[in-house]
Amino acid sequence: MSDFSTARQNMVDCQVRPSDVTDLRIVDAMLTVPREVFVPERQRALAYLDLDVEVSEGGSARRFLIKPAVIAKMLQAAEIKDTDSVLVAGCATGYAAALAARLAGQVTATEVDPSLAAKAREVLVQLGLERVTVRTADVAEGDPASAPYDVIVLDGATEIAPDRLYGQLKEGGRLVGVFAMTQPPRAMIVTRSRGDFGSRALFDASGPVLPGLERRPVIPFRIKSVAQMPHVKSFDRVRPPRGSVPLGRGIRCGGIVTRNGQ
């Protein structure tokens, strides 16, 4: 048995099975798919550790394979059937897509970095997984052309609600991923039912945020003082319009009252 084969067995025995992954199809997939071939040569010694392993090679964003136990537990929660159509959003070099291909009828994978998408295509073909189609696309956009999907897998974390991906689920479809909108981050499953969406927490988890699913920065806004806005009059002694909320001595601009000079 090669060193990588031993490491793969240890990953399943020491990380995946102790994490309550009991679906034998997932266990078999993780014993079969060689994780090391999805990792750059310099990182291969880390391929089977309980880590998010970086696979980016000079792209605009750092990209990772998420921890083995996290992806295994999410795939188990998704309950993928052999007739299902699956989208793996943000597939990096394609490891999660390869696992999904062992479970599903058809897999589409998206990756924003063209070089990583090309690497994913190359490795998946080498492994004989022709049922996986890899497209270069923004993670948040999904792949509307092949929608709707029975299952969508976020191959990482999101800090915002992935609304466009929700819209690509079939009735009864499931989306799984790590949601980092609150602390602690949690793996969640979102299910579409009768046009509505319900969510359920699965387990606490962390993971690298996928590009395009980052929290948007809040830009501080400071209202200028009256001296800087000569067109605004002081309303210190004027009754405010109905429905407004006076804040004491201040100015009124567009119906919003703020303290003078702040």
N, C-alpha and C positions, 0 to 999 in steps of 0.2 A: 504494500500500500504506500502511495507517495505521501510526502509531507503534507501536501494540500488536501489529499483525501482524508488523512488523519485529522487535519484541522477542521475539515468540513464535518466530519463525524462528531468531533468535540463541540463544534458550534451547535449542532442539533441537540446533543446530549446535555450540554451545560447551559445553553441559553434558550433554545426554542422550546424543548419539552418542559423544562421547569417553569416556563411562562404560561402553562396551561394550553399550549397548542396541541390539540388532540386530533385534529383532522389529518388523517394519514396521507391524504393526497398532498397536503402542504409539507408535511415532514418528508415525504418522498421527493417532492420537487426540490427542497432545500438540500437533500442529500445528493441529488442528481446534478443540479445546475452549478457549474464551477464559478463561484463568486470571484475568484482571483482574476479571471480573464476580463472582467469588467473594470479592473483597477489598474492604473498605470504601473509599469514595472517597478518603479521606485517605492510604491506603496503596497506591494503585494504581500509583504510580511504582515500587514495589518488587516488583510482582507477578511479574516474570520474572527477578529476580535469584537468585543461588545462596544463598538465605536461607530460614529458616523465617519466614514472613510472618504476623504477628499479625492475627487477624480478629475477636477478641472485642471486644465493645462494652459493657463495664460488667458482664459476668457475674461469677459467683463465682470462676471460674477462667479464666486466660488460655488462649486457644485459637489454634491456628496452622494454616496450610497448610504441610506439611513440604516440604523442598527438592525441586525438580523431579526431579533425578537420583536421589534416594533412592526416591521413589515409583515412578519409571519402572523402576528395577532390581528393586524388590520385585515389581511386577506382572509383569515378565518371568520372574522366578524362579517365580512361582505358576503359570505356564503355563495361563492361563485359556482355556478353550474356549468356543465360541459357544453351547454347550448347558449351560454351568455355571451353578449358582446361587451367588451371591457375597454375603457379608456384609462391609460396610465398617464397622468398629467405631470410633466416635469420629470421625464424618465432618466435624465443624465445619460449614463452609458448603457442603460437598458436592463439592469439586473431584475428590478421589480417586474418589468414587462416579460422577462423570460420566465419568472415564477408564475405570473398570471397566465402565460401561454400554456403551462402545464395543467391548468385548471379549466380554462374557458374555451369557447368555440372560436372566437375571433378577438384579437387584441389590437388596438390602435394606441400608439404612444406618441406623445408630443415632447419636444425639447427645444428651448429657445436658442441654445448655443449650437450653431451649425456643425462645428467640429465634433462635439459630443454626440449629436444626432447621427453623424456619419460613422462614428465609432460604434454606436449602438447597432446600426444596420449591419456593419461588418461582423460584429461578434454574433449577433443573432442568426445571421446566415451561416456562419461557421458551425453553430450549434444545431443547425437544421430546423430552426424555428421560423419557417416561412410564413406562418399564420400571423406574425406580428408585423404591422405596418408602422414605420416610424416617420413622423412628419416634423419638419422644423416649424415651430409655431410658438407664440406666446403661451405660457402656462395658463394664464387666466382666461384665454380665449377658447381653450379646448380645441375640438375639431368638429364644428357644426356640420360639415359635409357628411360625416359618417354617423352623426347622431340620429336617433337617441340611443343611449347605452343602458344596459342593465346594471352595470357597475362602473363607477369612476373611482380611481385610486389616486389620491394625492401622494406623490412620492417625496414627501417632505411636509413642512408645516406652512400654515397660512396665518397671517395676522388680520385678515379682512374676510368678510363673507364672500365666497367665490360664486357670486350670483349667476354669472354666465355658465358656469359648470352645472349649477343646479338646474338650469333650463335645458340642459342636454340629457337629463335623466328620463328614462321611460317611466310610465306609470308603474309603481312598485320598485323602481330603481333605487340603488343605494350608493351613496358617496361616503368614502372613508378617508380620514386624514388626521393629522395633528393640528388642532386648533389652538393658536397661541394668542387669542384675543384677551384672555384672562389669565390670571396666575392661580394655581399652576397650570401650564398647558396640558391639554388632554386630547387623547385620541377620541374622535367622535364618529358616529355614523349618522348620516342624514338620509331619510327615506322620503320618497315622493309618493303621496297617496291622495287621490282625487284632486290633483292639481295643487295640493298644499304640501308643505315640507315639515316633517317632524325630526327632532334630533335626540340622540341619546349618548351620554358619556360612556366610553368603553373602559379607559384606564388612563392614569396619569402618564404622560410621555413628553419628551422634548425632541426637537429635531431642527435641522437647518431650515430657515424660511425660504420658500421657493421664490425665484425672481418673478416680480409682477404681482406677488401676493403679500408684499410688505405693507405695514401700516404707513399710511401717508403722513408725512411730517406736518405738525401744526405750526403755522406761521404766525408769530406774535403780531397783534394789531394794536397800534397805539393811536388814539384820537388826538389830534393836534389841539393846542390851547386856542382860546379865543383870539389871542394876539396873532397867532399864525393863520387864523381863518377869519379875515375881516368881514366876510360876507355872512357870518353867523352872528346873530345878536344874542345878548345875554337875556335870559328869561328868569332872572332872580325873583322878580316880583310879579310874574305873569302866571295866571292860572293855567296849568297844563291841560292839553286836550284830553277829553274823556277817553279812558282806557289806557292812558299812559301811567307809568309808575315813577313819581318824582323821587329823586335821590338827594334832596336837600339843595344846597346852593350848586348850581350847575348850568350847563348849556344844553340846548336841545338841537339835535341834528338828525333830520330824517325821522323824527318821532322817537329817537332814542335819547334818553337823558343820561349824561355822564357828568362826573364832577369836573369842575372848571380846571383846565390845565392838565387833565389826566386822560 
